[in-house]
């Protein structure tokens, strides 16, 4: 198996698009191209030929560059089978537990509905990379536009089960605002307080806070901690089912 080289491209107001390059084969995927121009220019600068697009879900700020990149490169567009009708130019449809080869690098696919009804995520185990779109953010998770709290908690639980050293390549720079919210629901979490300070320092220097490690998400992200007694107790929900605790956290974030 090959270890991917990942290059992060900031676009729009707060999106991240990723180039994932397999050095052994030369294959290069664009993950969730919101736009085409900056992506094509960056790939050319790096000398990487785009061969694939990996889409996690159908929102325009994740698929907006699909057709222009495909026209320019002839690449293969890969996306979620449950949402194939809403993925422009889709060639390959993937679902839960499928495996997909990007050159010599293998991805395992997770079906993670909640933010949308057809969301998937790609885990490259050998590379330690998780491309999770808008399901999991650094210190947050996506809004429930098309799914239920029960679905999203189940989806996040799948991702939480991955190794701590996994790098979480989410699609937005929301971390500082997410940290401010997280401190309102778990103010006594010392790991969270320390992480929030590091985030503020990084953003003051214009530095990205993504990727994060899954280990630090498990310790500090309230949306992954709905089954932790310290969080449910902080919310006066001791003994309540994790799905209900998660729903309460999500509701508070929606109104934060």
N, C-alpha and C positions, 0 to 999 in steps of 0.2 A: 504493500500500500504506500501511497505517496502522501507526504505532508504538505498541505496547502500553504501558499503564501497569500495573505489577505491584505488588501489595500482598501482603505476607507475613503469615500468621497462624500464630503458634505454638500448637499444641494437644497434648494428651496430655503425655507426658514429654519428648519430643524431636522430635516431628513438625512439619513445616511444610506448611501448605496455602496455595495461592496463588490470589489473584483476579487474572485477566488481563483487563484492560478495553480495549476498542477505542474510543477517544474519537470516532472518525469515525462509527461506526455505533451505538454504545451497547451493543454485544454485550459480555457479561462471562462468562468461563469460570471455573469452580472447578477447579483442578488437584488431583486426588487428595484428595478430601474424606474425611478420617478420621472426622470427626464432622460433624453438621449445625448444631447450635446456634450456636457461635461464628462459623461461616461466614455463616449467614443474618443474624446480628446485625451483623457487620462490613460486609456488603454494604449493609444498610439504612443504617448510619451513613454510609457513603461515598456513598449515593445511586445505587448501581450495581444494575441489575436483572440477576439471574443468568439467562442464556439457555442456558448449556452447562455440562456437566461433561466434563473431559478426564481420563480414567483412563490410567495407564501400565501397571498390572498389577493382579492380582486380590486381593492381600493385604488383610485387613480394615482395616488402618490406612491404606488408600488408597481404599477403596470403601465404608467403613462409613456414610458420610453420603449415599450416592447416592440411595436411594429417598426419604428424608425431604426432601431438597432438591428432588428432582423433583416430589414431591407438593406442596410449598410453592410452587414457581415454574413448573412445567410445562416445565422445561428439557430440552434434548436431551443424552442421555448418549452420549459418544463413547469408544471404547476399542479394544483390540487384537482384531482378527479371529481370530488364532490362539488366543485365550483367551476367546472370546465367551461360552462357557457359564458362565464364572466371574465375569462382570462384571454386577452387579445392574442391571437396567433398561436395558441397552445398546440404543441406537437405531441408531448408526452404527458400522460396523466398519472399522478401518483396518489397513493392513499396509505392509510395506517399500516406500518410494518413493511412497506415496500423498501427496497434498497436500490440506489441509483449510483452509477459510476460516472464521476466527472474525471475523465481520463483514467488515471490509476488511483484516484481517491474515491472512497466509498461513503455514501451518505445513507443513513437510516432515516426513514420518514415517519413523523408522528402526525396524526390527525388531531388538531388542537382547536376545536370550535369554541366559540364564546364571543370573541371580538367580531368575527363573521361566522357564518354557518359552515364555510368550507375551508377554513384556515389549516395550513400544514406548516411544519417546521422541519429543518434539515439538520441532522447531527452527523458531523464527520468525526468519528471516534478517534481515528489515528491522529488527526490534526487537532483534536481538542476544541472543535469549533461548533457552536450552535447558532444557526441562523433562524431566528424565531419570529421575525416580522414584528407584528404588533400584539402578540400574545403575552410575552414577557418583556418588560422594560427594566432598565437599571432602577431599582427601588420602586417599580410600578408594574402595572399590567394594562392591557388595552381596555377601552370602554366596551360595554356589552351591547354593541349595536344590533346584533342578530342572534345572540345566544342568551343562555340563562346563567345565573351564578353557579348552579350545580355543574353545568357543562364547563365553565371556565375553571372552577376549582379542580375538576377532573383533569383538564388539559394541563394546568399548571403543575399538578401532582406528577404527571408523566415527566415533565421537564425537570422538576425538582429531584427526581430519582437519578439523574445523570451525575457523573463524578464532579466533586467540588472544583477540580481544576479546569473544568470546561469553561471556555470563554464565551460569554453571551454577547453575540453581535446583534443587538436589537436595532430597530430602524429609525429611532428618533433620539434626539438630545433633550430629554425631558428630566434629567436626573436631579437637577437642583430644585426644581419645583416639587418633584416627587419626594425629595428628602425633607423639604419643609412640611409636607403633609404627613409623612411617616412619623415625624417627631410628635405630631399631635395625637397619634394613636398609641405610640409606644415610647413615651418620653424618657423612661428609665433605661432604655436599651443603650448601654454604653458603647457597644460596637457601632450602633447607628449614629450616636452622637459624634463619635470620632470620624466615621465615614462622611457625615455631613460637613464637618469642618474641612476635610480633604477635598470634597467636591467644591465647596465655596472657593478654596484656594486655587483649584484647577481652573474653574470658570473665570476667576478674576484674571488669570493669565491667558485666557482664550483657549485653553486646552480642552480636548474632548474628555468626557467621563466614560465613554464607551470604547472598547468592550469592558465589561466587568467580569469577575469570576462568579461562577454559580455558587461557590462556597460563601462568598460575601453576600450574595443575594439570599441564601438560606438563613444567614445570621441577621439580616437587616431589613429585608423587603417584607413589609407587612402582608402583602398578598400571597406570599409563600408560607406564612406563619400562622394561618388561621386555625391550625390544630395545636398550636403551642399554648400551654396554660397561661404563660405570662402575658400573652397578647389578649386572650379572651378575658382574663381577669382585669386587665387594664380597661377593657371596654364594658365591664360589668356584665359579661356574658359567660361566666364560668360554667362549664358543663354543657354548653350549647354545642350542637353539631358544627363541625368545621365549615360546612356549606353556608350555614346561617351567619357564622362569624365573618366569613369571606364577603357575603352579601352586604353585611353592615359596613365593612371597611370600604367596599366598592361604592356604596351609597354615599358615605361621607366624602370620599374623594370626588365623586361627581358634583358635590355641592361645596367643595372646598374653595 
